Amino acid sequence: MARGNQRDLARAKNMKKQQDAARSQKKDGDPKKRMESDADKMRRKQAEGT
């Protein structure tokens, strides 16, 4: 029964990894505000490049 414990540990590790990945993908806040801030960041990047 040693393998059963190993499987459980692997499942728990994978579950945590998936939750962390899902959490990092999700962006919080108002979509319009997010679009504004993203556009502002891009404008600053373009101004630095020229």
C-alpha positions, 0 to 999 in steps of 0.5 A, a space after each residue: 500500500 505504499 503506492 497509495 500514499 504516493 498517489 495521494 501526495 501527487 494528486 494533492 500537489 497537482 491540485 495545488 499547481 492547477 489552483 495556482 495556475 488558475 489564480 494567476 490567469 484570472 484578472 481582478 477588477 473592472 474590464 474597462 479600467 483594466 483596458 485603460 491601464 493596459 493601453 496606458 502601459 503600452 503607450 509608455 512602452 512605445 514612447 520609451 522605444 522612440 
